[in-house]
Amino acid sequence: MKQLQLLFLIITFANTVQSQTIKDCASCLSKTIKQEQIENLSIDELRFLTNDLYARKGYKFKSGEIDNYYSNKKWYKAINDNEKIVYNTIEQQNLQFFKQRTAELKADRDQLMNKLKIFKATILSNDKVTLKNKYSFTTQNEQYINITEALTKINLDDVNWLKQIGLYSVTIDNGDYVMAYELKIEKHHITVQYSSRGGSDIGESLYPSEFSDEFSFWWEFEWKNDTLKFIKMNVAG
């Protein structure tokens, strides 16, 4: 009985280890990667795994960040001609798997950005009916003008990503006061922020005071089932 229990624990442990999220492609050359091992990975991380598999086959990268990274790995031995690399069946399957998952994530990201652009256009056109019916977004408070200003300053075509986070942030100091506007995307959670950072960096007020005019408004949204939904507005300061 004890032997059966021990065997069960060993099998369970082995399956758990195998299903853990992978961080490199040391095993990609001999084991088929499973869905649960990459389901929480970002586009950047999947690209890393793809390049890591290539590197372990001796792929010669162009001079740059990737080449510098692998040149410092003792196991990395670049060949002269990448065309001579032969990928076995498992390697081909894993590469195709990474490619397919990357395409899915890219399509979802593109759709999210498109929906954000539509929401921005709806805000800027002051279409209150659509905002209420489609996004459950209220325009019955004075902060409505603040998100309008924030979205005017935010360039949705210039959002950049690192792993699961997308960001566009701009700070404007007009010599009188400092304003900050930000769009931040963390997986399926989106935040639009409008902030006053206080007085300008060029000097102190002629009338020093302990009063602080720093404050922030931020609006939270959720991206779920291909739908952008407004969650709530927050205030600080």
ABEGO torsion letter per residue (X at the ends): XAAAAAAAAAAAAAAAAAABBBABAAAAAABBBBAAAAAABBAAAAAAAAAAAAAAAGBBBBBEAAAAAAAABAABBBBABAAABBBBAAAAAAAAAAAAAAAAAAAAAAAAAAAAAAAAAAAAAGBAAAAAAAAGBBAABAAAAAAAAAAAABBAAABBBBEABBBBBBBBBAGABBBBBBBBBBEABBBBBBBBAEBBAAEBBABBBABBABBBBBBBBBBBGGBBBBABBBBBX
